[in-house]
Amino acid sequence: MNKKKVVIIGAGPAGLTAAYELLKRGGFDVTVLEETKVVGGISRTVNYKGNRMDMGGHRFFSKVPEVNAWWDEMLPMMKRNRLSRIFFDQKFFDYPITLKFKTLKNLGFGTTIIVGFSYLKSAIFKRKEKSLEDFYINRFGKKLYSLFFENYTENLWGRHPREISPEWGAQRVKGLSILAILKDIIGKKFRRKNRKVETSLIEEFLYPKYGPGEMWETAAKRITEKNGKIIFEAKAAKIKRSKNNAVAAVVYRKDGKDFTVKCDYVISSMPVKDLVAAMDDVPEKCAKIANGLPYRSFKTVGVLCKRMALSKERMIPDNWVYVHDRSVRMGRFQIFNNWSPYLVKDSKTVWLGLEYFCDEGDDFWKMKDKDFAALAIDEMLKLKLIKNKKDVLDYHVERVKKAYPAYFDTYNQFDVLRKYLDKIPNLYLVGRNGQHHYNNMDHSMCTAFEAVKNIASGDCEKNNIWGVNTEKEYHESKK
Ligand SMILES: Cc1cc2nc3c(=O)[nH]c(=O)nc-3n(C[C@H](O)[C@H](O)[C@H](O)COP(=O)(O)OP(=O)(O)OC[C@H]3O[C@@H](n4cnc5c(N)ncnc54)[C@H](O)[C@@H]3O)c2cc1C
């Protein structure tokens, strides 16, 4: 049988899922092009001298049975409890903010009263939601917003929430609000079966023993066992089209040379901006939109230390902590021991991941590893995460480019670009940066499932792929 040739760009969760699904169906010759030396993309795990770093902390959680079955087929995972708090003013607050006595005590009586009145005001005088700032104020009131959302959001995106589309809030915090929090508190007392819980409140998740990379390394192994080809350090650099507008071949660059792979279909999980830049004859308007799509990147330093100073124990119990103290640049820190003890080589040490948001190529991004680590360790001392520099045993720096597709600049014209790309009959855009959509691993996988279904049925339709992760509410319970 003449197999259909499929080129998949990117060996992250979306690309690997597409490859595995095509090979399982049979009748496809699959080549995955991966720019780096490793699989997993943003969901990779880096092994530094036996200590493993998860780039940002990846919870495995999905309401889609197909995704859970897929993970199950690949790997047994551990069930973990989530604890993530906000660190502000040398005190811990629940994340998302809860209205228990401790929160109010930490805020102080005066601030609590202001928070209450400002929430009431925002509940009565609802703002028209033109920006992320409006979105937050409508749900939390101005005071709580200014304490817990304004600075953190600006640090994360490098833009004030006033400049960011409210759509990001709808994606990220879904139906979360003071009301949702109150309902959750009441719900805990009168817990019913099949209760609905907002995504940001999900408290249990699955996690591979050796981090998310273990999932994607296993998937890659299964793909090669099924005769799928993964070419590493192969950057897709040119998308060649035939006269009928369809993609005819992908040119990739490896070791300074160009190689051409002819194909019947292309599934792309590479950033839309780069994909369009690799195409010829794109209308000027579409090229401009693609070129203006913004992303946020981050740098992270794994810090191995003897103990933390914030607790009588060796470390605090959180998986990760949001840092809202604006006297430092740090955005969050992970405590990898609490994600999985198997991530840490010596259980008598604490393995932390400090995260800093920045733009790819800016001064912070380019800062030498040793200077960046020194800055981060100084901030640990400032925040009193450690008592003494001597508590630091080792460190390792990683850069994660285009970690967050951002919803500003030309994003509001994305539909025009999408319409143009959708007309290329054999090109399917999947994943997070592939769709410029704030997709988690499970959503990214679902876009791959949909693309494979369409290819297998000979369907050039794309709406079902774009339809993933667009529902207004995202609940833990199955529909
Ligand atoms: C801080 C952080 C925390 C997160 N936490 C969670 C979580 O708890 N749970 C969850 O489900 N999700 C989480 N996510 C989201 C998750 O990381 C992504 O949804 C997922 O990795 C997206 O998969 P993908 O395959 O679409 O893209 P990616 O992971 O970005 O993979 C794309 C791949 O394509 C390759 N590539 C790019 N350009 C080219 C090119 N030109 N040629 C060849 N290859 C190319 C890249 O090297 C990469 O390997 C988190 C993300 C971040 C940033």
The ligand as an ORCA input file, in Angstrom:
! r2SCAN-3c Opt
* xyz 0 1
  C       5.200     27.700     33.044
  C       4.268     26.740     32.367
  C       3.533     25.838     33.126
  C       2.653     24.953     32.509
  N       1.943     24.084     33.285
  C       1.108     23.206     32.701
  C       0.384     22.279     33.500
  O       0.474     22.291     34.730
  N      -0.415     21.374     32.867
  C      -0.547     21.360     31.506
  O      -1.269     20.505     30.988
  N       0.128     22.240     30.719
  C       0.929     23.156     31.280
  N       1.631     24.048     30.507
  C       1.383     24.062     29.054
  C       2.242     23.034     28.300
  O       3.594     23.292     28.530
  C       1.922     23.165     26.816
  O       0.537     23.064     26.620
  C       2.539     22.090     25.941
  O       3.905     21.897     26.128
  C       2.278     22.494     24.494
  O       2.646     21.448     23.667
  P       2.971     21.721     22.132
  O       3.409     20.443     21.564
  O       1.850     22.437     21.516
  O       4.145     22.796     22.133
  P       5.616     22.807     22.720
  O       5.668     22.138     24.030
  O       6.027     24.230     22.627
  O       6.439     21.955     21.670
  C       6.712     22.451     20.389
  C       7.974     21.789     19.865
  O       8.224     22.288     18.551
  C       9.612     22.514     18.396
  N       9.787     23.516     17.328
  C       9.486     24.834     17.349
  N       9.805     25.404     16.178
  C      10.298     24.429     15.393
  C      10.788     24.386     14.058
  N      10.851     25.477     13.292
  N      11.213     23.193     13.559
  C      11.177     22.077     14.323
  N      10.734     22.054     15.596
  C      10.285     23.214     16.111
  C      10.048     23.000     19.766
  O      11.443     22.831     19.950
  C       9.224     22.106     20.688
  O       9.893     20.921     20.999
  C       2.500     24.962     31.098
  C       3.255     25.870     30.334
  C       4.120     26.763     30.952
  C       4.900     27.732     30.135
*
